[in-house]
Amino acid sequence: AIEAAAGDLLVRLDLFDVFRGAPVAPGRRSLAFRLRLQATDRTLDDGDIAGVQRAVVEAIGAFGGILRG
C-alpha cells in the first residue's frame, strides 16, 4: 500500500522499527518506515513531499493505521 501510494517518486522503502508496548494499545504495534523519494528529472519540493505523505497516510488508513506523532 505504501509503495503504491508513494508512486514513481519512491526509490526505496525500509521498515526500520517495530514497537509494542505503552503507549501503543494492547494488540497493536507501531511500525516506522523510511521512504527515499527521488525524481530523475527535477528537484523535489515541499509540495511533492507533502503530496506523497498525504497519499501514504490515506493508504495506511484503509488498513486501520494511523500516523502517530
N, C-alpha and C positions, 0 to 999 in steps of 0.2 A: 504494500500500500504506500509506503514511504517513497520507494523508487518511482512508482507510477505518478505520485503527486508532485515529486520534485522535477520530473520531466527530463528534458535534454540537458539541463544545466548540471545535473548530478553526475559527478565522475567517480565518487567513492562514498560508500556508506558503511559505517562501522558501529556495531553495538559495543560500547566500551564499559558499561556498568549495569549491573542488575542488583537492586537493593530491595530487601524485605525487612520489615520491622517498622517500629514507630518512627515517624508519624504516618507511614503508609498503612492503610486499612488492612485488617487481617484478610488473608486470602488474595491480596493484591500484591503487585510488585511495581517498582519504579524502574523503568528502562531508560538509559541515556544513550543517545545516538549522536555520532559525529557525521555531519554531511559536508562533503567537499564539493563546492559548486564552481563551475568554470565555463566560460564561453570562449570559443576559439576565435571569434571574430570581433570581440569588443570587451571592454572592461565592464564588469557588473557594477550596478549602482545600488543604492539603498532600496529603491523600488523593486528591483529584481529579487533581492534577498527577502524583502518583506512579502512579496508575492509567493515565493516558494514556501516561506514559513507558514503563511495562512493556509496554503493548499495542503501542507503536511499535517498541520493541526486538525484541519477539517477531515482529512482522510483517516487519521487515527481515532477521531471522534466517532466514526462509523463503527469502530470496534469497541467502543466504550472507553477509549483512552482519553486522558485529559492532559493538558500542559500544566505541569507544576512550576511554580516559580515565584 
